[in-house]
Amino acid sequence: MVVRIRLQRFGRKHLPFYRIVVAESKCPRDGRFIENVGTYNPIPDKNMTKEITANADRVKYWLTVGAQPSDRVAWLFG
């Protein structure tokens, strides 16, 4: 069982909003997940900033037990 930290899409057409979730790699993108660890809003606000919120303790925990971030999540976390 490979566990990944990845994005789960919400929102509507042309206005995406993402949850950062921990899920098995074989589950569908918007399907079952183990834990919700944060959110990402790619649409900039009036100050031209994109919002990322994450529970750092839970993300560190999942990384230490072997969860692999997806390419986009790894880029977001820097």
C-alpha positions as CSV (number, residue, x, y, z in Angstrom):
1,M,0.0,0.0,0.0
2,V,1.6,3.2,-1.2
3,V,0.3,6.3,0.6
4,R,0.5,9.7,-1.2
5,I,-0.1,13.3,-0.2
6,R,-2.0,14.8,-3.1
7,L,-4.6,17.3,-4.2
8,Q,-8.3,16.6,-4.3
9,R,-10.3,19.0,-6.5
10,F,-13.3,20.9,-5.4
11,G,-15.0,24.0,-6.7
12,R,-16.7,24.5,-10.0
13,K,-15.7,24.9,-13.6
14,H,-12.9,27.5,-14.0
15,L,-12.9,28.2,-10.2
16,P,-10.9,25.3,-8.7
17,F,-10.3,24.8,-5.0
18,Y,-8.2,21.9,-3.7
19,R,-7.9,19.9,-0.5
20,I,-4.5,18.5,0.4
21,V,-5.3,14.9,1.4
22,V,-3.5,11.7,2.4
23,A,-4.8,8.8,0.3
24,E,-3.8,5.5,-1.1
25,S,-2.3,5.8,-4.6
26,K,-4.8,3.4,-6.1
27,C,-7.9,5.4,-5.0
28,P,-9.4,7.9,-7.5
29,R,-8.4,11.6,-7.3
30,D,-11.7,12.7,-5.8
31,G,-12.4,9.4,-4.0
32,R,-11.7,8.0,-0.6
33,F,-8.9,9.5,1.5
34,I,-7.3,8.8,4.9
35,E,-6.9,12.3,6.2
36,N,-7.4,15.9,5.2
37,V,-4.3,17.9,6.0
38,G,-4.9,21.2,4.4
39,T,-6.2,23.3,1.5
40,Y,-4.9,25.2,-1.5
41,N,-6.7,28.0,-3.4
42,P,-4.9,28.7,-6.7
43,I,-7.1,31.7,-7.5
44,P,-5.3,34.9,-6.3
45,D,-7.1,37.4,-4.1
46,K,-7.0,41.2,-4.6
47,N,-3.5,41.3,-3.2
48,M,-2.4,38.7,-5.8
49,T,-1.6,36.0,-3.2
50,K,-2.6,32.4,-3.4
51,E,-3.7,30.8,-0.2
52,I,-2.2,27.5,1.2
53,T,-3.1,26.2,4.6
54,A,-1.7,23.0,6.0
55,N,-1.5,21.2,9.4
56,A,2.3,21.1,9.6
57,D,2.4,18.5,12.4
58,R,0.3,16.0,10.4
59,V,2.2,16.6,7.2
60,K,5.5,15.9,9.0
61,Y,4.0,12.8,10.6
62,W,2.8,11.4,7.3
63,L,6.2,12.1,5.6
64,T,8.0,10.3,8.4
65,V,5.9,7.2,8.2
66,G,6.6,7.0,4.4
67,A,3.9,8.9,2.6
68,Q,5.1,10.3,-0.7
69,P,4.0,13.8,-1.9
70,S,2.8,14.1,-5.4
71,D,4.8,16.4,-7.7
72,R,2.5,19.3,-7.3
73,V,2.3,19.0,-3.5
74,A,6.1,18.7,-3.3
75,W,6.3,21.9,-5.3
76,L,3.8,23.7,-3.1
77,F,5.6,22.7,0.1
78,G,8.9,23.8,-1.5
